[in-house]
Amino acid sequence: MNKTINIEKKINKVDPIFKSQVNKKNSQKSWGDGVLKSWIKKVPFFPAMDYFRRKVYDSQVFDSSVRSLASTLEEWPGALLIDITNRCNAKCVWCPNPDLTNVGAMDMNIYRKIISDYGTRGGVITFGTFGEPLMDKNIKERIEYLRLYPKIHKIEILTNGFFLNENIVPTIIKNGVGVDISLDELDKQTFENVKKMSFDIVRDNIVNFLDANSKAIKPVPVNIRIKTMKTVEETLEQELFKIITSYDCSVVLNSIDDNIISNWAGKLDKESFIKEYEISTNNKTQFTHKRFNQTNIAPCTQLWKWMVVYWDGSVVLCCADMFSQAIVGDLKSNSIVEVWNGPKMKGHRDQMIDRKRFDLPICQDCDIHLSWHNLNEYYDQNGSFRSDRKFIMG
């Protein structure tokens, strides 16, 4: 538990106005650095400085600083990102998921085969990227099955919170599953307009989960993502934001602009979205982070960071491949090593190292692209997941 939780317990019978002031003071203290960084990034010269820093660092001159780690990760995926289902109850206006036609959930026999294989050497398991994993009727059984394999040392799940209720929370906490919540809007009307699901259900689920987790003998790590049409300053004053930040969890907060929304490897028409929702484009210059991602020819971190498994057992190139356009193998018939070290993956890695990213169709308009130097943020030089990171997703 963090300091705020301890303070709350001591003042439960004290004047509620004082309690609110304590929470606000702690919230402001913990958010001071984040807000300061946000303001710094808005200074006119900052994007240009960051652009040139990345341009230099992502050049071939510095490849030697990451090549050893990349070689280690080529032997075995440090993480398995499993899309156990690509169905989703939310219809977020910035997500192309509603356009999917090939939808389903992973067969349990295929799942057991994959996990039994991965469990021999282990690593990180993360559920969810293209759909809502808590919609899967077998989610409890899937989580519990992982405990048969001690070498799978970390489990996490990405969820929109709608099904994060009393039916699944005990299983999550008992099995030490880290929870990464894509919450986004904190205003009820805006939330329901852009996500097309009940704000009240999600709010209650998150608050109840945070409360249950705070009382657990061994709380699980929690991260909450907020990307909002509102300003950062408006969001800081939202009631739900104050409740969330009174608990021990990390929060990633961004106001939506052209540099926050991703184009899902060209599957989302960002220009139409920005126009329809009147999104700010004030920071859209040649130095914009997302624009640089679209032009950066450095090797992409995705080909070394993890193996992405689609719901049908096929392996796709990366976490931007929601429509399974770039299939590199099939775990129904092949082992993890056979796919991870197979000719397709090796060939694509070689293309990346040769700065031929744009020879890959799915990579030609991707603004999620990050260079392989970012691998150092997830793994140590031995290829082990860094102990100072809560989540590999993100």
C-alpha positions, 0 to 999 in steps of 0.5 A: 500500500502507498502512503495515501492508503495508510493516511486514508485508514487513519482519517476514516472517522475524521471530517470528510473535507479534511480527508479530501484535502489530504487526498488532493495534496497527495495527488498533486504531489505525485503528479507534479513531475508528470505535469511538469514534463508535460509542460516541458514537452509543449515548449516549442524547441522540445519536439525539435530537440527530441526529433534530432536526438532520436534521428541520431540515436536510431542511426546505424552508428549506435546499432552496436549498443543494442545488437547483443541484446537483440541477438539474445532475444532472437533465441527465445521470446522474452514475452508472449502476447496472446490475443485469446479473443479479438472480440470487444464490447467497446466500440472506441472511435479511435479503434478499427476493431469494429471492422474485424470480420475474422473474430473468435476465441482461442481453443483451449487445446491450442492454448494448452499446447502453446503454454506447455511449450512456452513454459519450458523456458518461460518469460512473460505472458500478457493477454489482450491487444486486439480485443477484450480478454475478459470477455473470454469464457475460459479466462479463469482456466487460462490464468490458472493453467499458467501456474503449472509453469513456474518459469512463466514468472509474470502475467499481465492483462490489458482490459477496458474494465467492463468485465473487471468484476467480482467474478474475475477479480479474486482469480486475478489477485490470487494468481498475481496478474498485473492489470493494465486498464485502458480507461480513457475518458473520466467524464461520463458523457464523453466516455459513453460517446467515444467508447460506446459502453456504460461509464457507471459499470466501468467506474464501479468495477475499477474502484471496487477492484482497486479497493480489493487489491489494496486489501490483498496480502499481496496486491497486484501491479496496476496501471491505468491509461487515460487518453482524453478529449479533455485537457490534462488540467480538467482531468486532474479535477475529475472525481474519478481521477482523484479516487484512482490516484488515492490508490497504489497504481500508476497512471498514464495521462494524455490529452488526445491530439495527433501525436497520441492516436495511432493509425494501427498500421494504416487501418485507422483513417486518422485524418478523418478522425481528427477532423470529425472530433476536432482534435488539435493539430497544433503540434503537427510538424515535421518533428512530431513523434508519430510522424517520425515513427512513420519515417524512421527506418531503424529496426522496429522493436516489435520483432524482438520484444515479444511474440504476438499470437492471434486468437486462431494460433497463428503468429503475426508480426507485431501488436499493430497487426489487428487484421493479421496481415503479416502471418509469420507462423502457426503454433497449432502445427509448429513450436515457438522456437520453429516460428521465432527462429523460422525463415519468415521471422529471420528474413523480416529481422534481416530486412529491418537491420538492413534498413528496409522497413518499407519493403514490409507492407504492414510497416509502410504507414505504421506510426507505432514503429519504435526502434530496437533501442527501446528494447533496453527499456524492457530487458536487461543485457541478459535478456531478462525482463527488467525488475523495475518495470511493472508492465511489458505492454506499452 
